[in-house]
Amino acid sequence: MRTRKKAKDPTRLIVAASEHDPDMLYATRFFAPDAFIFLEERGKRTLVLSDLEIDRARKQAEADEFVSYSALEREVQGKRKKAPAYEKVLSHFLRKRGVRSALVPASFPLGFAQELAASKIRLRATNGLFWPEREAKSEDELKLMRRALQITETGMARGIDVLSASKPGPGKKKLSWSGKTLTSEILRAEIDSAILRAGGLPANTIVAGGDQACDPHERGFGPLKADSLIILDIFPRDAKSGYFGDMTRTVVRGRASEAQRRLWEAVLAGQALALKKMKPGVDGLKLHNEVKQFFTDRGFATGVRQGRQVGFFHGTGHGLGLEIHEFPRFQKTVFKPGQVLTVEPGLYYPGLGGARIEDVVVVTKSGTRMLSRFEKRLEI
């Protein structure tokens, strides 16, 4: 899946746990919870793993050679009683292979770098992407991302189903579901359970109603109310591939007011504007500012009121892949074919509520292709 490097390319070194490090996962397509060593030299990929992981890696990882960490550790330890530090084993391995310099990610551990420097092994950190090819997603990657989005859509469908089945409780304000008050916590649990059953790993799903939704990353808490704007922002990871999905819908359980409808329709139109104008060569910052001006012209200005940010005060989108927020940032790129980005404008006004609508697209040669598929409906 990942393009094999050529012999003339620099020696590359990563020491990380692939469950948490996207560069290691991209390099190996192998999940491991503890750090291991990846070395690519003259086109050959070598993994150094613990006895716990090496046999599984031989079956699952994309690599040419598998080396036992414990064997290297014994060579360094010799007759000493105390096992050597990890960085000592790393240094020994590299010296044994004749490595004198290597390219490492910017996140490479400082303690390891200092040990290698003492062994006269020069490291150079990348200024940008460690794997530049991660920016343009392959067709195989797009299939994996579509699966991650299907998992996301399963969670969204469950959230909408629960809200649809809820009723206004006593006082006609708080929603009731299955005989109890429907809270952000309960709805989030229902969404996350559906994601788990579909093969995803939920993380910090947002179910925020009313003024809570005016803080875009507020997860939401407490009772959900009828006739109130509710933001559902779902971004699980596919447990099998590691790729993320991401989708946001804003709904009202009941009847939206005219002001709520105007807010929601402006966001929908702002997203449509961005989607229409995205194509190779377009500057993301200029398009972001165009969307913000569009909102202003519709009567939804961005600024500070009573000490709080209001309007459209976050980015129009972000890169998506093996990270939930990965390169490129919408406002800091000129669009190129193969980039996968979210498009998620939003408007937030305390007293009225917040609205955000988010989908995922891949930039094509002539525009964009939508990867996410879920209806956009205000009232349910």
Order of alpha helices (4+ residues) and beta strands (2+ residues): beta-alpha-beta-beta-alpha-beta-alpha-alpha-beta-alpha-beta-alpha-beta-beta-beta-alpha-beta-beta-beta-beta-beta-alpha-alpha-beta-beta-beta-beta-beta-beta-beta-beta-beta
